[in-house]
């Protein structure tokens, strides 16, 4: 890059996430994966555009126009996720269309999150065209070779190449930064997560749903744990939402079937991102049963709505340390924590207020964006 970075207050930025169109266009998720990273991509791109940056979002082909303008962001499509011949589709259309999209964006800096081949592709593009690459870790699993959720040797090689050639690396938590330094010898700055903050919320006592569980149905999310919780809490009104993870469709089927036997559990399946706002708005407690995560986007949505989190995963110990819910280790602990919170309306209201106060101060976009802008504009 030729400009003096210290003089820049805006930049041409390209962000890559093949599935982000599902959140950008608020699709129902039937033919596209919608997860926390897709939500972060959409929220961050919109914020950067509102802040005066020229932002391009590079996404997959889901039948939309080749180029669309959404919320001030230029959205370019690449390839249909199922297109091409097995064994060859990585090169055409995936690599060829991605490379063409990166070139068409003509950005000064490129951003990608989540371990995968795309990190290496962007690194190669940026080295070839002398552009800047910023990568953000999306899960604790991204921080060590032994825990990477990449079974393809080619994808692992490309990820490691991209990781080592990124100009800046961001992490969601201190733990991730420590793991990256320990396992790769690489430094990462900790950056928070973007979130919607509703202007007003209702008190916990006025909400209709006792427990909410929301995640993609993957084995590490352990949806069966929540179903077991609901079975032990027949007096509570519970809701469960999330789409199937293609390699683990049987897990989704089991969760759906298990919910049918529980009259106090409403199973939504995949929902639009826009619909999740109403789910959190009417919930008293959010439950997370994951064995590991990055920093769950659902925690941010919960706290923004004043919803305490009862969870088996506590990033950097923030839930226990700041009293934003209860950190537990198993189903029995989660059931006990839920019963204790709901049995004491004053305690639940106080916890809800702490969550809302945390979101209002720590999740403000001006605060969250600072480390991203530092990396993007360096």
MIMARZA-629985 format. One record per residue (C-alpha): chain; x, y, z; residue number from 0; residue in one letter. Coordinates in steps of 0.05 Angstrom, whole numbers, plus 5000, padded with zeros to 4 digits. Example, Ala and Ser with C-alpha at 12.3 -4.5 7.8 and 13.67 -1.06 7.14 Angstrom:
MIMARZA-629985
@chain A	east 5246	north 4910	up 5156	n 0	res a
@chain A	east 5273	north 4979	up 5143	n 1	res s
This chain:
MIMARZA-629985
@chain A	east 5000	north 5000	up 5000	n 0	res x
@chain A	east 5027	north 5067	up 4979	n 1	res x
@chain A	east 4991	north 5116	up 5025	n 2	res x
@chain A	east 5016	north 5140	up 5092	n 3	res x
@chain A	east 4971	north 5098	up 5138	n 4	res x
@chain A	east 4976	north 5149	up 5195	n 5	res x
@chain A	east 4942	north 5202	up 5152	n 6	res x
@chain A	east 4882	north 5159	up 5132	n 7	res x
@chain A	east 4815	north 5164	up 5166	n 8	res x
@chain A	east 4778	north 5122	up 5114	n 9	res x
@chain A	east 4795	north 5065	up 5068	n 10	res x
@chain A	east 4769	north 5019	up 5014	n 11	res x
@chain A	east 4754	north 4954	up 5052	n 12	res x
@chain A	east 4734	north 4886	up 5025	n 13	res x
@chain A	east 4704	north 4834	up 5072	n 14	res x
@chain A	east 4697	north 4761	up 5053	n 15	res x
@chain A	east 4644	north 4713	up 5080	n 16	res x
@chain A	east 4610	north 4667	up 5030	n 17	res x
@chain A	east 4548	north 4657	up 5074	n 18	res x
@chain A	east 4539	north 4729	up 5097	n 19	res x
@chain A	east 4484	north 4741	up 5045	n 20	res x
@chain A	east 4437	north 4702	up 5090	n 21	res x
@chain A	east 4441	north 4756	up 5143	n 22	res x
@chain A	east 4449	north 4815	up 5097	n 23	res x
@chain A	east 4386	north 4796	up 5059	n 24	res x
@chain A	east 4352	north 4766	up 5121	n 25	res x
@chain A	east 4340	north 4699	up 5088	n 26	res x
@chain A	east 4305	north 4642	up 5124	n 27	res x
@chain A	east 4368	north 4600	up 5124	n 28	res x
@chain A	east 4341	north 4540	up 5087	n 29	res x
@chain A	east 4396	north 4542	up 5035	n 30	res x
@chain A	east 4449	north 4582	up 5071	n 31	res x
@chain A	east 4487	north 4575	up 5136	n 32	res x
@chain A	east 4472	north 4631	up 5185	n 33	res x
@chain A	east 4518	north 4635	up 5245	n 34	res x
@chain A	east 4553	north 4684	up 5290	n 35	res x
@chain A	east 4606	north 4701	up 5239	n 36	res x
@chain A	east 4555	north 4718	up 5187	n 37	res x
@chain A	east 4520	north 4764	up 5236	n 38	res x
@chain A	east 4586	north 4797	up 5255	n 39	res x
@chain A	east 4603	north 4807	up 5181	n 40	res x
@chain A	east 4537	north 4842	up 5167	n 41	res x
@chain A	east 4538	north 4886	up 5229	n 42	res x
@chain A	east 4611	north 4906	up 5220	n 43	res x
@chain A	east 4605	north 4921	up 5145	n 44	res x
@chain A	east 4545	north 4966	up 5158	n 45	res x
@chain A	east 4580	north 5002	up 5214	n 46	res x
@chain A	east 4642	north 5014	up 5172	n 47	res x
@chain A	east 4600	north 5040	up 5114	n 48	res x
@chain A	east 4563	north 5088	up 5161	n 49	res x
@chain A	east 4630	north 5112	up 5186	n 50	res x
@chain A	east 4651	north 5135	up 5117	n 51	res x
@chain A	east 4690	north 5075	up 5091	n 52	res x
@chain A	east 4679	north 5046	up 5022	n 53	res x
@chain A	east 4660	north 4975	up 5039	n 54	res x
@chain A	east 4652	north 4915	up 4993	n 55	res x
@chain A	east 4622	north 4850	up 5020	n 56	res x
@chain A	east 4642	north 4788	up 4980	n 57	res x
@chain A	east 4591	north 4733	up 4988	n 58	res x
@chain A	east 4566	north 4670	up 4953	n 59	res x
@chain A	east 4516	north 4665	up 4897	n 60	res x
@chain A	east 4446	north 4653	up 4925	n 61	res x
@chain A	east 4408	north 4679	up 4865	n 62	res x
@chain A	east 4417	north 4752	up 4879	n 63	res x
@chain A	east 4442	north 4804	up 4829	n 64	res x
@chain A	east 4517	north 4804	up 4814	n 65	res x
@chain A	east 4525	north 4870	up 4851	n 66	res x
@chain A	east 4476	north 4900	up 4901	n 67	res x
@chain A	east 4477	north 4959	up 4948	n 68	res x
@chain A	east 4451	north 4942	up 5018	n 69	res x
@chain A	east 4457	north 4989	up 5077	n 70	res x
@chain A	east 4512	north 5029	up 5043	n 71	res x
@chain A	east 4553	north 4966	up 5029	n 72	res x
@chain A	east 4569	north 4941	up 4959	n 73	res x
@chain A	east 4553	north 4867	up 4959	n 74	res x
@chain A	east 4587	north 4825	up 4904	n 75	res x
@chain A	east 4570	north 4752	up 4893	n 76	res x
@chain A	east 4621	north 4699	up 4875	n 77	res x
@chain A	east 4599	north 4627	up 4864	n 78	res x
@chain A	east 4541	north 4582	up 4882	n 79	res x
@chain A	east 4565	north 4538	up 4939	n 80	res x
@chain A	east 4545	north 4473	up 4905	n 81	res x
@chain A	east 4571	north 4492	up 4836	n 82	res x
@chain A	east 4627	north 4455	up 4800	n 83	res x
@chain A	east 4652	north 4384	up 4795	n 84	res x
@chain A	east 4677	north 4347	up 4857	n 85	res x
@chain A	east 4752	north 4349	up 4861	n 86	res x
@chain A	east 4755	north 4408	up 4813	n 87	res x
@chain A	east 4706	north 4458	up 4843	n 88	res x
@chain A	east 4759	north 4486	up 4890	n 89	res x
@chain A	east 4794	north 4515	up 4829	n 90	res x
@chain A	east 4733	north 4531	up 4786	n 91	res x
@chain A	east 4688	north 4563	up 4803	n 92	res x
@chain A	east 4710	north 4576	up 4875	n 93	res x
@chain A	east 4782	north 4601	up 4869	n 94	res x
@chain A	east 4771	north 4635	up 4802	n 95	res x
@chain A	east 4708	north 4672	up 4822	n 96	res x
@chain A	east 4735	north 4691	up 4890	n 97	res x
@chain A	east 4799	north 4719	up 4860	n 98	res x
@chain A	east 4758	north 4758	up 4808	n 99	res x
@chain A	east 4714	north 4786	up 4864	n 100	res x
@chain A	east 4774	north 4807	up 4905	n 101	res x
@chain A	east 4803	north 4842	up 4845	n 102	res x
@chain A	east 4737	north 4876	up 4827	n 103	res x
@chain A	east 4732	north 4903	up 4898	n 104	res x
@chain A	east 4797	north 4940	up 4888	n 105	res x
@chain A	east 4804	north 4950	up 4963	n 106	res x
@chain A	east 4864	north 4976	up 5002	n 107	res x
@chain A	east 4853	north 4926	up 5058	n 108	res x
@chain A	east 4819	north 4857	up 5060	n 109	res x
@chain A	east 4786	north 4825	up 5120	n 110	res x
@chain A	east 4766	north 4754	up 5135	n 111	res x
@chain A	east 4746	north 4716	up 5197	n 112	res x
@chain A	east 4744	north 4642	up 5214	n 113	res x
@chain A	east 4797	north 4589	up 5198	n 114	res x
@chain A	east 4793	north 4561	up 5128	n 115	res x
@chain A	east 4822	north 4560	up 5058	n 116	res x
@chain A	east 4796	north 4631	up 5046	n 117	res x
@chain A	east 4849	north 4659	up 5094	n 118	res x
@chain A	east 4904	north 4631	up 5050	n 119	res x
@chain A	east 4870	north 4654	up 4986	n 120	res x
@chain A	east 4865	north 4725	up 5012	n 121	res x
@chain A	east 4937	north 4723	up 5036	n 122	res x
@chain A	east 4961	north 4702	up 4967	n 123	res x
@chain A	east 4919	north 4756	up 4934	n 124	res x
@chain A	east 4944	north 4810	up 4981	n 125	res x
@chain A	east 5017	north 4790	up 4972	n 126	res x
@chain A	east 5008	north 4789	up 4897	n 127	res x
@chain A	east 4975	north 4858	up 4895	n 128	res x
@chain A	east 5010	north 4889	up 4955	n 129	res x
@chain A	east 4947	north 4899	up 4996	n 130	res x
@chain A	east 4936	north 4892	up 5070	n 131	res x
@chain A	east 4903	north 4830	up 5103	n 132	res x
@chain A	east 4868	north 4830	up 5170	n 133	res x
@chain A	east 4846	north 4763	up 5199	n 134	res x
@chain A	east 4802	north 4753	up 5261	n 135	res x
@chain A	east 4799	north 4688	up 5299	n 136	res x
@chain A	east 4728	north 4661	up 5306	n 137	res x
@chain A	east 4737	north 4603	up 5354	n 138	res x
@chain A	east 4786	north 4575	up 5405	n 139	res x
@chain A	east 4794	north 4518	up 5356	n 140	res x
@chain A	east 4827	north 4565	up 5306	n 141	res x
@chain A	east 4886	north 4575	up 5352	n 142	res x
@chain A	east 4922	north 4507	up 5350	n 143	res x
@chain A	east 4937	north 4456	up 5296	n 144	res x
@chain A	east 4908	north 4399	up 5338	n 145	res x
@chain A	east 4840	north 4432	up 5347	n 146	res x
@chain A	east 4828	north 4460	up 5278	n 147	res x
@chain A	east 4759	north 4441	up 5251	n 148	res x
@chain A	east 4789	north 4431	up 5181	n 149	res x
@chain A	east 4794	north 4359	up 5158	n 150	res x
@chain A	east 4819	north 4374	up 5088	n 151	res x
@chain A	east 4896	north 4377	up 5085	n 152	res x
@chain A	east 4893	north 4430	up 5031	n 153	res x
@chain A	east 4849	north 4475	up 5073	n 154	res x
@chain A	east 4894	north 4467	up 5133	n 155	res x
@chain A	east 4955	north 4485	up 5092	n 156	res x
@chain A	east 4922	north 4546	up 5063	n 157	res x
@chain A	east 4898	north 4569	up 5131	n 158	res x
@chain A	east 4967	north 4563	up 5161	n 159	res x
@chain A	east 4996	north 4601	up 5102	n 160	res x
@chain A	east 4945	north 4656	up 5110	n 161	res x
@chain A	east 4954	north 4659	up 5185	n 162	res x
@chain A	east 5029	north 4670	up 5179	n 163	res x
@chain A	east 5022	north 4722	up 5124	n 164	res x
@chain A	east 4966	north 4765	up 5154	n 165	res x
@chain A	east 4987	north 4837	up 5167	n 166	res x
@chain A	east 4945	north 4838	up 5230	n 167	res x
@chain A	east 4909	north 4786	up 5272	n 168	res x
@chain A	east 4851	north 4799	up 5319	n 169	res x
@chain A	east 4825	north 4752	up 5373	n 170	res x
@chain A	east 4758	north 4751	up 5408	n 171	res x
@chain A	east 4787	north 4736	up 5477	n 172	res x
@chain A	east 4851	north 4738	up 5517	n 173	res x
@chain A	east 4850	north 4662	up 5517	n 174	res x
@chain A	east 4851	north 4660	up 5442	n 175	res x
@chain A	east 4909	north 4709	up 5439	n 176	res x
@chain A	east 4948	north 4667	up 5489	n 177	res x
@chain A	east 4934	north 4602	up 5450	n 178	res x
@chain A	east 4956	north 4634	up 5385	n 179	res x
@chain A	east 5021	north 4658	up 5415	n 180	res x
@chain A	east 5034	north 4591	up 5448	n 181	res x
@chain A	east 5018	north 4548	up 5387	n 182	res x
@chain A	east 5039	north 4592	up 5328	n 183	res x
@chain A	east 5084	north 4645	up 5359	n 184	res x
@chain A	east 5038	north 4699	up 5330	n 185	res x
@chain A	east 5012	north 4762	up 5364	n 186	res x
@chain A	east 4938	north 4781	up 5364	n 187	res x
@chain A	east 4902	north 4842	up 5390	n 188	res x
@chain A	east 4837	north 4828	up 5427	n 189	res x
@chain A	east 4775	north 4857	up 5392	n 190	res x
@chain A	east 4704	north 4855	up 5417	n 191	res x
@chain A	east 4642	north 4838	up 5377	n 192	res x
@chain A	east 4589	north 4881	up 5344	n 193	res x
@chain A	east 4517	north 4877	up 5369	n 194	res x
@chain A	east 4449	north 4909	up 5359	n 195	res x
@chain A	east 4426	north 4947	up 5421	n 196	res x
@chain A	east 4351	north 4956	up 5426	n 197	res x
@chain A	east 4330	north 5024	up 5452	n 198	res x
@chain A	east 4283	north 4996	up 5504	n 199	res x
@chain A	east 4270	north 4928	up 5536	n 200	res x
@chain A	east 4217	north 4900	up 5583	n 201	res x
@chain A	east 4229	north 4875	up 5653	n 202	res x
@chain A	east 4241	north 4800	up 5662	n 203	res x
@chain A	east 4176	north 4792	up 5700	n 204	res x
@chain A	east 4137	north 4815	up 5638	n 205	res x
@chain A	east 4169	north 4765	up 5590	n 206	res x
@chain A	east 4134	north 4703	up 5565	n 207	res x
@chain A	east 4192	north 4654	up 5555	n 208	res x
@chain A	east 4232	north 4626	up 5613	n 209	res x
@chain A	east 4289	north 4593	up 5574	n 210	res x
@chain A	east 4316	north 4605	up 5504	n 211	res x
@chain A	east 4368	north 4563	up 5467	n 212	res x
@chain A	east 4393	north 4587	up 5400	n 213	res x
@chain A	east 4451	north 4559	up 5359	n 214	res x
@chain A	east 4467	north 4519	up 5297	n 215	res x
@chain A	east 4456	north 4445	up 5310	n 216	res x
@chain A	east 4528	north 4420	up 5315	n 217	res x
@chain A	east 4556	north 4367	up 5362	n 218	res x
@chain A	east 4599	north 4417	up 5399	n 219	res x
@chain A	east 4536	north 4458	up 5415	n 220	res x
@chain A	east 4504	north 4397	up 5450	n 221	res x
@chain A	east 4430	north 4413	up 5436	n 222	res x
@chain A	east 4412	north 4348	up 5470	n 223	res x
@chain A	east 4435	north 4378	up 5536	n 224	res x
@chain A	east 4382	north 4433	up 5530	n 225	res x
@chain A	east 4328	north 4382	up 5514	n 226	res x
@chain A	east 4349	north 4344	up 5577	n 227	res x
@chain A	east 4343	north 4409	up 5617	n 228	res x
@chain A	east 4273	north 4422	up 5590	n 229	res x
@chain A	east 4252	north 4352	up 5608	n 230	res x
@chain A	east 4273	north 4365	up 5680	n 231	res x
@chain A	east 4238	north 4433	up 5682	n 232	res x
@chain A	east 4167	north 4417	up 5658	n 233	res x
@chain A	east 4139	north 4478	up 5693	n 234	res x
@chain A	east 4178	north 4527	up 5649	n 235	res x
@chain A	east 4162	north 4556	up 5581	n 236	res x
@chain A	east 4221	north 4541	up 5534	n 237	res x
@chain A	east 4241	north 4557	up 5463	n 238	res x
@chain A	east 4294	north 4526	up 5418	n 239	res x
@chain A	east 4319	north 4551	up 5351	n 240	res x
@chain A	east 4375	north 4537	up 5302	n 241	res x
@chain A	east 4389	north 4507	up 5235	n 242	res x
@chain A	east 4421	north 4441	up 5213	n 243	res x
@chain A	east 4496	north 4436	up 5202	n 244	res x
@chain A	east 4501	north 4398	up 5136	n 245	res x
@chain A	east 4551	north 4345	up 5160	n 246	res x
@chain A	east 4509	north 4332	up 5222	n 247	res x
@chain A	east 4437	north 4333	up 5197	n 248	res x
@chain A	east 4419	north 4273	up 5241	n 249	res x
@chain A	east 4434	north 4316	up 5302	n 250	res x
@chain A	east 4382	north 4366	up 5279	n 251	res x
@chain A	east 4332	north 4311	up 5267	n 252	res x
@chain A	east 4342	north 4282	up 5336	n 253	res x
@chain A	east 4334	north 4350	up 5368	n 254	res x
@chain A	east 4270	north 4363	up 5330	n 255	res x
@chain A	east 4242	north 4295	up 5347	n 256	res x
@chain A	east 4262	north 4302	up 5420	n 257	res x
@chain A	east 4226	north 4368	up 5425	n 258	res x
@chain A	east 4160	north 4338	up 5403	n 259	res x
@chain A	east 4155	north 4297	up 5467	n 260	res x
@chain A	east 4161	north 4360	up 5510	n 261	res x
@chain A	east 4097	north 4402	up 5512	n 262	res x
@chain A	east 4134	north 4460	up 5545	n 263	res x
@chain A	east 4185	north 4466	up 5489	n 264	res x
@chain A	east 4172	north 4504	up 5424	n 265	res x
@chain A	east 4220	north 4483	up 5370	n 266	res x
@chain A	east 4230	north 4536	up 5315	n 267	res x
@chain A	east 4285	north 4504	up 5274	n 268	res x
@chain A	east 4322	north 4553	up 5229	n 269	res x
@chain A	east 4299	north 4625	up 5235	n 270	res x
@chain A	east 4317	north 4690	up 5201	n 271	res x
@chain A	east 4367	north 4733	up 5238	n 272	res x
@chain A	east 4315	north 4788	up 5242	n 273	res x
@chain A	east 4268	north 4740	up 5278	n 274	res x
@chain A	east 4320	north 4726	up 5333	n 275	res x
@chain A	east 4309	north 4796	up 5360	n 276	res x
@chain A	east 4239	north 4778	up 5383	n 277	res x
@chain A	east 4263	north 4712	up 5413	n 278	res x
@chain A	east 4313	north 4749	up 5458	n 279	res x
@chain A	east 4264	north 4805	up 5473	n 280	res x
@chain A	east 4215	north 4757	up 5506	n 281	res x
@chain A	east 4265	north 4711	up 5541	n 282	res x
@chain A	east 4283	north 4712	up 5615	n 283	res x
@chain A	east 4345	north 4669	up 5611	n 284	res x
@chain A	east 4389	north 4648	up 5553	n 285	res x
@chain A	east 4421	north 4579	up 5556	n 286	res x
@chain A	east 4486	north 4558	up 5522	n 287	res x
@chain A	east 4508	north 4485	up 5526	n 288	res x
@chain A	east 4570	north 4486	up 5482	n 289	res x
@chain A	east 4634	north 4449	up 5497	n 290	res x
@chain A	east 4675	north 4504	up 5464	n 291	res x
@chain A	east 4662	north 4567	up 5424	n 292	res x
@chain A	east 4694	north 4632	up 5402	n 293	res x
@chain A	east 4655	north 4689	up 5433	n 294	res x
@chain A	east 4582	north 4672	up 5420	n 295	res x
@chain A	east 4544	north 4726	up 5384	n 296	res x
@chain A	east 4483	north 4701	up 5422	n 297	res x
@chain A	east 4513	north 4725	up 5487	n 298	res x
@chain A	east 4516	north 4796	up 5459	n 299	res x
@chain A	east 4444	north 4792	up 5436	n 300	res x
@chain A	east 4424	north 4766	up 5504	n 301	res x
@chain A	east 4459	north 4819	up 5545	n 302	res x
@chain A	east 4436	north 4875	up 5498	n 303	res x
@chain A	east 4365	north 4852	up 5515	n 304	res x
@chain A	east 4380	north 4846	up 5590	n 305	res x
@chain A	east 4379	north 4770	up 5588	n 306	res x
@chain A	east 4426	north 4733	up 5636	n 307	res x
@chain A	east 4465	north 4675	up 5606	n 308	res x
@chain A	east 4469	north 4606	up 5639	n 309	res x
@chain A	east 4525	north 4572	up 5602	n 310	res x
@chain A	east 4575	north 4516	up 5600	n 311	res x
@chain A	east 4623	north 4561	up 5562	n 312	res x
@chain A	east 4648	north 4624	up 5595	n 313	res x
@chain A	east 4698	north 4663	up 5550	n 314	res x
@chain A	east 4753	north 4693	up 5593	n 315	res x
@chain A	east 4708	north 4680	up 5654	n 316	res x
@chain A	east 4667	north 4742	up 5637	n 317	res x
@chain A	east 4599	north 4712	up 5658	n 318	res x
@chain A	east 4623	north 4693	up 5728	n 319	res x
@chain A	east 4669	north 4754	up 5736	n 320	res x
@chain A	east 4618	north 4807	up 5718	n 321	res x
@chain A	east 4555	north 4771	up 5742	n 322	res x
@chain A	east 4524	north 4768	up 5673	n 323	res x
@chain A	east 4490	north 4701	up 5688	n 324	res x
@chain A	east 4517	north 4636	up 5715	n 325	res x
@chain A	east 4574	north 4593	up 5689	n 326	res x
@chain A	east 4561	north 4518	up 5698	n 327	res x
@chain A	east 4594	north 4454	up 5677	n 328	res x
@chain A	east 4537	north 4405	up 5665	n 329	res x
@chain A	east 4462	north 4396	up 5658	n 330	res x
@chain A	east 4451	north 4389	up 5732	n 331	res x
@chain A	east 4487	north 4454	up 5745	n 332	res x
@chain A	east 4448	north 4490	up 5691	n 333	res x
@chain A	east 4381	north 4465	up 5719	n 334	res x
@chain A	east 4400	north 4488	up 5789	n 335	res x
@chain A	east 4423	north 4556	up 5764	n 336	res x
@chain A	east 4359	north 4567	up 5725	n 337	res x
@chain A	east 4315	north 4547	up 5784	n 338	res x
@chain A	east 4353	north 4594	up 5830	n 339	res x
@chain A	east 4348	north 4654	up 5784	n 340	res x
@chain A	east 4274	north 4644	up 5769	n 341	res x
@chain A	east 4258	north 4632	up 5842	n 342	res x
@chain A	east 4285	north 4700	up 5861	n 343	res x
@chain A	east 4254	north 4755	up 5818	n 344	res x
@chain A	east 4296	north 4809	up 5852	n 345	res x
@chain A	east 4360	north 4771	up 5836	n 346	res x
@chain A	east 4338	north 4760	up 5764	n 347	res x
@chain A	east 4321	north 4833	up 5755	n 348	res x
@chain A	east 4388	north 4855	up 5784	n 349	res x
@chain A	east 4425	north 4807	up 5738	n 350	res x
@chain A	east 4384	north 4832	up 5679	n 351	res x
@chain A	east 4403	north 4904	up 5696	n 352	res x
@chain A	east 4477	north 4885	up 5699	n 353	res x
@chain A	east 4472	north 4853	up 5630	n 354	res x
@chain A	east 4438	north 4913	up 5600	n 355	res x
@chain A	east 4488	north 4961	up 5632	n 356	res x
@chain A	east 4547	north 4920	up 5606	n 357	res x
@chain A	east 4517	north 4920	up 5536	n 358	res x
@chain A	east 4504	north 4995	up 5537	n 359	res x
@chain A	east 4575	north 5012	up 5556	n 360	res x
@chain A	east 4620	north 4956	up 5529	n 361	res x
@chain A	east 4582	north 4938	up 5466	n 362	res x
@chain A	east 4573	north 5008	up 5438	n 363	res x
@chain A	east 4598	north 5006	up 5365	n 364	res x
@chain A	east 4646	north 5064	up 5377	n 365	res x
@chain A	east 4680	north 5023	up 5431	n 366	res x
@chain A	east 4679	north 4956	up 5395	n 367	res x
@chain A	east 4705	north 4985	up 5329	n 368	res x
@chain A	east 4769	north 5016	up 5357	n 369	res x
@chain A	east 4815	north 4954	up 5350	n 370	res x
@chain A	east 4785	north 4937	up 5282	n 371	res x
@chain A	east 4798	north 5007	up 5255	n 372	res x
@chain A	east 4868	north 5006	up 5283	n 373	res x
@chain A	east 4883	north 4942	up 5245	n 374	res x
@chain A	east 4846	north 4962	up 5181	n 375	res x
@chain A	east 4876	north 5032	up 5175	n 376	res x
@chain A	east 4947	north 5016	up 5198	n 377	res x
